[in-house]
């Protein structure tokens, strides 16, 4: 259950962050489409098929690997190139909470830039 909650928090943080970008750009539909496609592809396929650099990006910069890949790898006892201490499955809720808190801070900063459409 905690791993599922962690994955939901990561996805929510991505969606909140994408929506917040509209406060500055006024248009973010192309970025939203790109990110949703990337999120779908990275959670559909195992991260181990990607080069090591991409695995690092999808682990530490955009933590999409914590949504499904790392918890399932731990559950199935599959080892990959990227090893983190204490078992990856317990990191998903922690990463989810951190991502959600960062997205909330980003949203609060974006609200300061909000301008009404003026109707």
MOQUILIN-V367125 format. One record per residue. RES is the residue in three letters. SS is DSSP state (@ for helix, = for strand, . for the rest). Layout:
res	ss
RES	SS
RES	SS
This chain:
res	ss
UNK	.
UNK	@
UNK	@
UNK	@
UNK	@
UNK	@
UNK	@
UNK	@
UNK	@
UNK	@
UNK	@
UNK	@
UNK	@
UNK	@
UNK	@
UNK	@
UNK	@
UNK	@
UNK	@
UNK	@
UNK	@
UNK	@
UNK	@
UNK	@
UNK	@
UNK	.
UNK	.
UNK	.
UNK	@
UNK	@
UNK	@
UNK	@
UNK	@
UNK	@
UNK	@
UNK	@
UNK	@
UNK	@
UNK	@
UNK	@
UNK	@
UNK	@
UNK	@
UNK	@
UNK	.
UNK	.
UNK	@
UNK	@
UNK	@
UNK	.
UNK	.
UNK	@
UNK	@
UNK	@
UNK	@
UNK	@
UNK	@
UNK	@
UNK	@
UNK	@
UNK	@
UNK	.
UNK	.
UNK	@
UNK	@
UNK	@
UNK	.
UNK	.
UNK	@
UNK	@
UNK	@
UNK	@
UNK	@
UNK	@
UNK	@
UNK	.
UNK	.
UNK	.
UNK	.
UNK	.
UNK	.
UNK	.
UNK	.
UNK	.
UNK	.
UNK	.
UNK	.
UNK	@
UNK	@
UNK	@
UNK	@
UNK	@
UNK	@
UNK	@
UNK	@
UNK	@
UNK	@
UNK	@
UNK	@
UNK	@
UNK	@
UNK	@
UNK	@
UNK	@
UNK	@
UNK	@
UNK	@
UNK	@
UNK	@
UNK	@
UNK	@
UNK	.
UNK	.
UNK	.
UNK	.
UNK	.
UNK	.
UNK	.
UNK	.
